[in-house]
Amino acid sequence: MNDLNFPKKNIGFFPTPLHKLENLTKYFNRPSIYIKRDDMTGLAFGGNKTRKLEFLMGDALSKNCDCVITGGASQSNHCRQTAAAAAQSGLECHLALGGEEPDSFTGNLLLDKLFDAKIHWCGEFRKGEKIPAIYSHLAAKGKKPYIIPYGGSNKIGALGFVEAMGELKSQSEEMKIKIDKIIFASSSGGTHSGMIVGNILYNLNSTLIGVQIDKSENEDKPYSSLIAELANEILTELDIKRNVNEKDLILRNEFMGDGYGIVGELERNAIKLLAGKEGILVDPVYTGRVFGALMNMIENKEFSKGENVLFWHTGGTPALFSYYDKLF
Ligand SMILES: Cc1ncc(COP(=O)(O)O)c(C=O)c1O
């Protein structure tokens, strides 16, 4: 249990560091740029999913499940972190991955194999669409599976980011800074909605700028309304009498380039700038895109000089090892 009173398994190492990017702050000479190092959560090369998995695994264990099922793209960070968390929790892990079995396993896939995840290749389905079929198959064999949705983004997983905002509040108070704006990757909605709720619960009053990573495939509802819906579900669950309207949230959707996982100049420049000036790695799919978006916004003078802008590093760096030819 924890402050939020939900079952939780401690998997990562928190708080993750919060520090200033001194060189890049000087380089851009606009806002002060800070970074929240969720690439250092300590679980299998880190990442934002560790926070969600602490609550999801806590829930699975409290329900006496004996295996977990989740899904994502073949280089999914979420799947790699889930496989590691399952190994640590003594649960079998089934992954519904997009694509076909490759000749060689690199990056996150290599790690999935090391964690002994059972991989189900799902062709064009890279967002966990085949999870129900795998669930039925395992249940018929007498297993008790626990479903972790695509991205770990439901009201249980998102609690990790509600809590993360409390962590940020304590750290920023200790450092005597006010974080004016937070920029981060928004893809399946759990990070974004959890941050919205945490911002309210802990009175941070920071402006949240989500950078949309991939097109939503839900034709009935725009992605922003799914984020607002999830935030409202969490607010209800926590008995907080507030309502989030999708019109009030910021979701920047102009940085999706040629699509999910396709590295363009934006990501390449961002990855190389952070590596070259700060010795910090960001990934080709999510955080490289977000840092590229931040560079673009700084160049367009969207931030003023005295502002403190936080780049929330959500991890993903193992994918770098399968992108050599796209980076050079
Ligand atoms: C490295 C990284 N950053 C950010 C995200 C986006 O988080 P969310 O799915 O909660 O929107 C993901 C999702 O897989 C990720 O792997």
The ligand as an SDF file (V2000), in Angstrom:
LIG
                    3D

 16 16  0  0  0  0  0  0  0  0999 V2000
    9.8180    5.7280  -23.6820 C   0  0  0  0  0  0  0  0  0  0  0  0
    8.3690    6.0350  -23.6380 C   0  0  0  0  0  0  0  0  0  0  0  0
    7.9910    7.2860  -23.3580 N   0  0  0  0  0  0  0  0  0  0  0  0
    6.6870    7.6280  -23.3200 C   0  0  0  0  0  0  0  0  0  0  0  0
    5.7020    6.7080  -23.5790 C   0  0  0  0  0  0  0  0  0  0  0  0
    4.2780    7.1750  -23.5890 C   0  0  0  0  0  0  0  0  0  0  0  0
    3.6160    6.9260  -22.3930 O   0  0  0  0  0  0  0  0  0  0  0  0
    2.0560    6.6500  -22.4090 P   0  0  0  0  0  0  0  0  0  0  0  0
    1.8670    5.3970  -23.1730 O   0  0  0  0  0  0  0  0  0  0  0  0
    1.6970    6.5410  -20.9940 O   0  0  0  0  0  0  0  0  0  0  0  0
    1.3820    7.7910  -23.0870 O   0  0  0  0  0  0  0  0  0  0  0  0
    6.0510    5.3900  -23.8730 C   0  0  0  0  0  0  0  0  0  0  0  0
    5.0090    4.4040  -24.1820 C   0  0  0  0  0  0  0  0  0  0  0  0
    5.2400    3.3000  -24.5440 O   0  0  0  0  0  0  0  0  0  0  0  0
    7.4230    5.0430  -23.8940 C   0  0  0  0  0  0  0  0  0  0  0  0
    7.8300    3.7920  -24.1690 O   0  0  0  0  0  0  0  0  0  0  0  0
  1  2  1  0
  2  3  1  0
  2 15  2  0
  3  4  2  0
  4  5  1  0
  5  6  1  0
  5 12  2  0
  6  7  1  0
  7  8  1  0
  8  9  2  0
  8 10  1  0
  8 11  1  0
 12 13  1  0
 12 15  1  0
 13 14  2  0
 15 16  1  0
M  END
$$$$
